[in-house]
Amino acid sequence: MKQSTKHWILIGSFTLVLALFAVLVPLLFAKDLPKAAFSEPVTVITPEPETGEDAIAFFTPTPSPVPVISTPKPVYPEKAVNLLVDGKPLFAVAGHEVAEQLVRVFLDECASENLSENAILLSASIDAALSTVPADGSVEYLEYDVALNLLRKDRTLIPVRRTAERVEVRTEAFDPQTERTPLLPKGARMFRKLDTPSRTLVYTETLYQNGLPVSEAETLSAPVRAGSAKTELVGTYRLPANTVYDPEAPNPYEGRIGSVPALLSFVAPVREGRLTGYYGLQTGEMRYGVDYTAAPETRVVAPESGTIVFLGERAGLGFVIDIRHDEGFLSRISFGTGTVAKDLMLEKHVNKSETIAVLAAPEGAKEAVLHYELLIDGIPYNPLYYLP
């Protein structure tokens, strides 16, 4: 019984010691506790400031932590996406379908701009990898029209590559050729062949990037028509030396004879008339045909079978009928006003000795005059060499 009593006395003593220790320890370290923990004010002794490096270390304040301000993410439509160009976000739009339509409209506009009338579009494509991801607030959200205008202003945001083909007719003229000929009088000039430049269809392919041409190359040249140089004849013919021209009796066979036709035989355009003018130089001027004088109502016939290739007025000659024969021959018949052509039209075929007109005399005159020229490959020759 005594041992049990001693046991409890030891336990109580130990408990009392622990309680005292718990009270005294806070009192010994009271300067580290806030003032509110005490019933009486506590005086804190501030140590004298020190000098030197220790003083600097002593008065250096401890930096305060920087507060973190969180920015709220912008509120986008539920299906908003970022449009990525080569993996980099460009801007956000309302959804994947909106982005697809935006790119399609932009591509169509780029494909058709600045195409000339003779150019066609071969291809147009986006020259970058495009994709979309759900919008995460990292780029600006744009409405459809704003995004499209932005792409129009800065063509480099979404690069476009297109190829167009232009077709044009390229002409190439030739240097004229000059031939001197005794078939024309000295000083006379005549074009046997007019300049006909060659024509070639040229296909040119142009590559555009971001709306600007970067390269151009010809892809095909197709000849359309072969050209030829202009041929000009310059006359050298003169009357033989010591020749005295008699206007009352000119030489009927002045000039040279041309090629002899194999199947053609010519007749005079009028049968009831007389020669009143000859081929050749007369009073300083060259006469390229012969003249017939006949009574009014005299029939004019085709000197040889052929096709009417000209029918109408011609300066200096009056009313003209040109008949194209075979072997390069052409008859040119001209007369004054009043003469009536008989049922003629261009490209009509007429037979040899067929009536083509009826002569009419000028007002107040008793006779009519007809002028006849014979050309071989465009050069006039003396018709009398070919008439019976």
C-alpha positions in Angstrom: 0.0 0.0 0.0 2.9 2.4 0.8 4.6 1.5 -2.4 1.5 2.4 -4.4 1.3 5.7 -2.6 4.9 6.6 -3.4 4.3 5.7 -7.0 1.5 8.2 -7.4 3.5 10.8 -5.6 6.3 10.5 -8.1 3.9 10.7 -11.0 2.3 13.9 -9.6 5.7 15.5 -9.0 6.8 14.8 -12.5 3.7 16.2 -13.9 4.1 19.4 -11.9 7.7 19.8 -13.1 6.5 19.5 -16.7 3.8 22.1 -16.2 6.3 24.6 -14.7 8.7 24.0 -17.6 5.9 24.7 -20.1 5.2 28.1 -18.4 8.8 29.2 -17.9 10.2 28.5 -21.4 7.8 30.9 -23.3 8.7 33.6 -20.7 12.4 33.2 -21.4 11.9 33.7 -25.2 9.2 36.4 -25.0 11.0 38.7 -27.5 10.3 36.4 -30.4 6.5 36.5 -29.7 4.1 39.2 -31.0 3.1 41.9 -28.6 -0.4 40.7 -28.5 0.8 37.6 -26.7 1.7 39.6 -23.6 -0.4 41.4 -20.9 2.3 44.0 -20.3 4.2 46.0 -22.9 7.6 44.6 -23.8 10.6 46.9 -24.4 12.8 45.9 -27.3 16.3 47.2 -27.2 17.6 48.1 -30.7 21.4 47.5 -31.0 23.6 50.4 -32.0 24.3 50.5 -35.8 27.7 49.2 -36.7 30.1 50.6 -39.3 31.8 49.0 -42.2 30.8 46.0 -44.2 28.9 44.6 -41.2 26.7 47.7 -41.1 25.8 47.4 -44.8 24.9 43.8 -44.3 22.9 44.7 -41.2 20.7 47.3 -42.9 20.2 45.5 -46.3 16.4 44.8 -46.5 15.2 41.4 -47.5 13.4 41.7 -50.9 9.7 41.2 -50.8 8.2 38.5 -53.1 6.6 39.9 -56.3 2.9 39.3 -56.4 1.7 37.2 -59.3 -1.2 38.8 -61.2 -3.2 36.2 -63.2 -4.8 37.6 -66.5 -8.0 36.0 -67.3 -8.1 34.2 -70.7 -10.3 35.9 -73.3 -13.7 34.4 -73.9 -13.9 32.9 -77.4 -16.8 31.1 -79.1 -17.2 27.5 -78.1 -15.7 26.1 -81.3 -13.1 28.8 -81.8 -9.8 27.6 -83.4 -6.3 28.9 -84.0 -5.3 29.0 -87.6 -1.8 27.7 -87.9 0.5 28.5 -90.8 3.5 26.1 -91.0 2.7 25.2 -87.3 2.7 28.9 -86.1 -0.6 30.4 -84.9 -1.8 33.3 -87.0 -5.1 34.3 -85.4 -8.2 32.7 -84.0 -11.6 32.5 -85.8 -15.0 31.2 -84.9 -14.4 27.6 -86.0 -12.7 25.1 -88.3 -15.4 25.6 -91.1 -14.9 29.4 -90.8 -11.1 29.0 -91.2 -11.6 26.7 -94.2 -14.0 29.2 -95.9 -11.7 32.1 -95.2 -8.7 30.4 -96.8 -10.8 29.3 -99.8 -12.1 32.8 -100.5 -8.7 34.3 -100.1 -7.2 31.7 -102.5 -9.9 32.4 -105.1 -9.2 36.1 -105.0 -5.5 35.6 -105.3 -5.9 33.2 -108.2 -7.9 35.6 -110.5 -6.3 39.0 -109.7 -4.4 40.9 -112.4 -4.9 38.3 -115.2 -4.8 39.9 -118.6 -7.5 39.2 -121.3 -5.1 36.9 -123.2 -4.0 35.0 -120.1 -5.4 31.9 -118.4 -4.9 30.5 -114.9 -3.1 27.2 -114.9 -2.9 26.5 -111.1 -3.1 28.2 -107.7 -2.3 26.8 -104.3 -1.4 27.7 -100.8 2.4 27.6 -100.4 2.3 26.6 -96.8 0.9 23.9 -94.4 -2.3 25.0 -92.9 -4.0 23.5 -89.8 -6.3 24.4 -86.9 -6.2 23.6 -83.2 -8.7 24.6 -80.4 -8.2 28.3 -79.5 -6.0 28.7 -76.4 -6.0 32.5 -76.1 -2.4 32.8 -77.3 -3.4 34.8 -80.4 -6.0 37.5 -81.2 -9.5 36.4 -82.1 -10.8 38.0 -85.3 -14.2 38.1 -87.0 -14.4 36.7 -90.5 -14.4 40.0 -92.4 -11.6 41.4 -90.3 -9.4 38.3 -90.8 -10.1 38.4 -94.6 -9.1 42.1 -94.9 -5.9 41.4 -92.9 -4.9 38.6 -95.4 -5.6 41.0 -98.3 -3.4 43.7 -96.9 -0.5 41.4 -96.0 -0.1 38.7 -98.7 2.8 37.1 -96.8 0.7 35.9 -94.0 -0.6 33.0 -96.1 1.7 32.7 -99.1 0.0 31.8 -102.4 1.7 30.3 -105.4 0.0 30.5 -108.8 0.9 29.9 -112.5 -0.7 31.7 -115.4 -0.2 31.2 -119.2 -0.3 34.1 -121.6 -0.8 33.6 -125.4 0.2 36.3 -127.8 0.8 36.6 -131.5 4.4 37.7 -132.2 5.2 39.2 -135.6 8.5 39.5 -137.3 9.1 41.8 -140.2 11.7 41.2 -142.9 14.0 43.7 -144.5 12.6 44.9 -147.9 14.3 43.6 -151.1 14.9 45.9 -154.0 15.2 44.7 -157.6 16.2 46.8 -160.6 14.4 45.9 -163.8 14.4 47.2 -167.4 10.8 46.3 -167.6 9.9 49.6 -165.9 11.0 53.0 -167.0 13.8 54.7 -165.1 12.5 56.3 -161.9 9.4 54.1 -161.8 8.9 52.1 -158.6 6.5 49.2 -158.1 5.8 46.8 -155.3 5.6 43.3 -156.6 5.1 41.8 -153.2 4.1 43.6 -150.0 5.7 42.9 -146.7 3.9 40.0 -144.9 5.5 39.5 -141.5 5.7 36.1 -140.1 3.3 35.3 -137.2 3.9 33.0 -134.4 1.8 32.0 -131.4 3.9 32.3 -128.3 2.9 30.7 -125.0 4.5 32.2 -121.9 4.1 30.8 -118.4 4.5 33.2 -115.5 5.0 32.2 -111.8 3.5 34.5 -109.1 4.3 34.4 -105.4 2.3 36.5 -103.1 0.8 38.4 -106.0 4.1 39.3 -107.6 5.7 37.7 -110.7 9.0 36.0 -109.9 9.8 34.1 -113.1 8.6 33.9 -116.7 9.5 31.4 -119.4 8.3 30.6 -123.0 6.8 27.1 -123.1 5.8 26.8 -126.7 6.1 28.6 -130.1 3.7 27.6 -132.9 4.1 29.2 -136.3 0.9 30.6 -137.7 1.9 32.1 -141.0 5.3 32.3 -142.8 6.1 35.8 -143.9 8.0 37.3 -146.8 9.9 40.4 -147.4 8.5 43.3 -149.4 9.9 43.3 -152.9 10.2 46.7 -154.6 11.0 47.0 -158.3 13.0 50.0 -159.5 12.8 50.7 -163.2 15.9 51.2 -165.4 14.3 51.3 -168.8 15.2 54.1 -171.1 14.6 54.8 -174.8 17.5 53.7 -176.9 20.2 56.3 -177.5 19.6 58.7 -180.4 15.9 57.7 -180.5 13.7 60.5 -181.4 10.1 60.1 -180.1 7.4 61.0 -182.6 4.1 61.5 -180.8 2.4 61.1 -184.2 3.9 57.7 -184.9 5.1 56.1 -181.6 6.8 52.7 -181.7 4.0 50.1 -181.2 6.4 47.5 -179.8 8.3 49.4 -177.3 9.4 47.5 -174.2 10.2 43.8 -173.8 8.1 40.7 -174.2 7.4 38.7 -171.1 6.8 35.0 -170.7 4.9 33.2 -173.5 1.8 31.4 -172.2 1.4 27.8 -173.1 -2.4 27.6 -173.2 -3.6 31.2 -173.5 -4.3 33.2 -176.6 -5.6 36.8 -176.2 -7.9 38.9 -178.3 -8.4 42.7 -178.3 -11.0 43.9 -175.8 -12.8 45.7 -178.6 -13.2 44.5 -182.1 -14.5 47.6 -183.7 -12.0 50.2 -182.6 -8.6 51.6 -183.5 -5.4 51.9 -181.6 -4.7 55.5 -180.6 -2.2 55.1 -177.8 0.8 52.7 -177.4 2.7 51.2 -174.5 5.9 53.0 -173.5 7.4 56.4 -172.8 5.3 59.2 -174.2 6.1 62.8 -173.7 8.2 61.9 -170.6 5.5 59.7 -169.0 5.2 55.9 -169.0 2.1 54.5 -170.5 1.6 50.9 -169.2 -1.0 49.8 -171.7 -2.6 50.6 -175.0 -5.6 52.8 -175.8 -8.5 52.0 -178.1 -11.0 54.5 -179.5 -14.4 53.3 -180.5 -17.9 54.5 -181.1 -20.5 54.5 -178.2 -22.4 51.2 -177.7 -19.3 49.2 -178.7 -19.2 45.9 -176.9 -16.2 45.2 -174.6 -15.2 41.5 -174.4 -12.9 39.5 -172.1 -9.5 39.1 -173.8 -9.2 35.5 -172.4 -11.2 33.3 -170.0 -10.7 34.1 -166.3 -12.2 35.3 -163.0 -13.3 38.8 -162.1 -11.0 39.9 -159.2 -11.7 43.7 -159.2 -14.7 45.7 -160.2 -15.0 49.4 -159.4 -13.5 52.9 -159.5 -9.7 53.3 -159.3 -7.9 56.6 -159.0 -6.4 57.8 -162.3 -8.0 55.0 -164.3 -11.8 55.4 -163.9 -13.9 52.3 -163.8 -11.7 49.2 -163.8 -12.4 45.5 -164.5 -9.5 43.1 -163.5 -9.7 39.6 -165.0 -7.3 37.0 -163.6 -6.2 34.4 -166.1 -4.1 31.3 -165.7 -0.2 31.2 -165.8 0.1 34.5 -163.9 -1.6 36.7 -166.5 -4.1 39.5 -165.6 -6.1 41.8 -167.9 -6.9 45.3 -166.7 -9.6 47.1 -168.7 -10.5 50.7 -167.7 -12.8 53.3 -169.3 -14.6 56.5 -168.5 -17.9 57.2 -166.8 -21.1 56.0 -168.4 -19.8 52.6 -169.5 -22.1 49.9 -168.3 -20.8 46.5 -167.0 -22.9 43.5 -168.0 -24.0 41.4 -165.0 -20.6 41.2 -163.4 -19.6 40.4 -159.9 -16.5 39.6 -158.0 -15.2 36.0 -158.4 -17.5 35.5 -161.4 -15.9 33.4 -164.2 -16.1 34.9 -167.7 -15.3 33.2 -171.0 -13.0 34.4 -173.7 -14.8 37.0 -176.0 -17.7 37.2 -173.6 -19.3 40.6 -173.4 -18.4 42.3 -170.1 -19.4 45.9 -170.8 -20.8 48.4 -173.3 -18.9 51.6 -174.0 -20.4 55.0 -173.4 -18.8 58.3 -174.7 -18.3 61.2 -172.3 -20.9 64.0 -172.5 -20.4 66.0 -175.7 -18.0 63.5 -177.2 -18.6 61.3 -180.2 -16.2 58.5 -179.3 -15.3 56.5 -176.2 -11.7 55.5 -175.1 -10.8 52.2 -173.5 -7.4 51.5 -171.9 -6.0 48.0 -171.8 -3.1 46.6 -169.7 -1.7 43.1 -169.6 0.3 42.1 -166.4 2.4 39.0 -165.9 3.1 38.3 -162.3 2.3 41.9 -161.4 4.5 43.5 -164.1 2.9 45.3 -167.0 4.0 44.3 -170.5 3.2 45.7 -173.9 -0.1 43.9 -174.8 0.6 44.1 -178.5 3.2 41.3 -178.1 0.2 39.0 -177.1 -2.6 40.2 -179.4 -3.1 38.9 -183.0 
